[in-house]
Amino acid sequence: MMEDIPQDVSYIFEAAVAHVRQDKIRTDHVLKLYGLFKQATVGDAAGPAPKMLQVVSTAKWKAWKANEGMSTLDAMNAYIDFTAKVCKRFKPEEYMLDAKEFAPVQDELSDLPPVAPPRKHGRRRKTL
């Protein structure tokens, strides 16, 4: 599931994930966000469903499986939109400005040559 994800969407998605981890959200909303997150980061759910006695694992798997066939970009956008809906303090438009500001800097940095690792401090042994 390799596709080109615009930097601004990726940046806002990461901000939404961080926001969800800090906020208290209803369990049914957490399951929907879990399914969208897994679809965006891993792709379609593979393998059989967990055993019915594994209630939490089954609920998570069903939430993930509900998004089967959704592209990474669509799953990220859905995650962002749903986060904005259930977390009133999360405002995606605030992160859009940040993403646009940093994108040119990231492009410039990617053109720089690699830097050699720093040398260890301390004495060098004399060789005889």
Secondary structure, DSSP 8 states (H G I E B T S, - for coil): ------HHHHHHHHHHHHHHHHS---HHHHHHHHHHHHHHHT-S--S----TT-HHHHHHHHHHHTTTT--HHHHHHHHHHHHHHH-TT--HHHHHHHHHHHHHHHHHHHTS---------S------
